[in-house]
Amino acid sequence: MADDLPDDWDDNPEWDETNSAPLSPAGMLSVARAKLGLTQQAAADLLGISVATLRNWEQKRTAPEGPGRALIRLLYDHPEEIRDWLSAA
């Protein structure tokens, strides 16, 4: 069966930002949490929100607005720096 495939067929292409959809705020939050090794409770405490709100955002039941979206984006782009800054605040 593998002999039937074209030579340029690749079932495992390299990932890059040109061949994938941008992350939603829920995806950014999950990735940032994973990078920092935070539980949902620890991330909620860091962000100053309830764990129920964080879960709702991650499970796309609700979507963060304005400042919440901006904070998630910052945490995604600069996880260690934002964690350290928020922890000190």
ABEGO torsion letter per residue (X at the ends): XAAABBAABBABBBBBAAABBBBBAAAAAAAAAAAAGBBAAAAAAAAGBBAAAAAAAAAGABBBBEAAAAAAAAAAABAAAAAAAAAAX
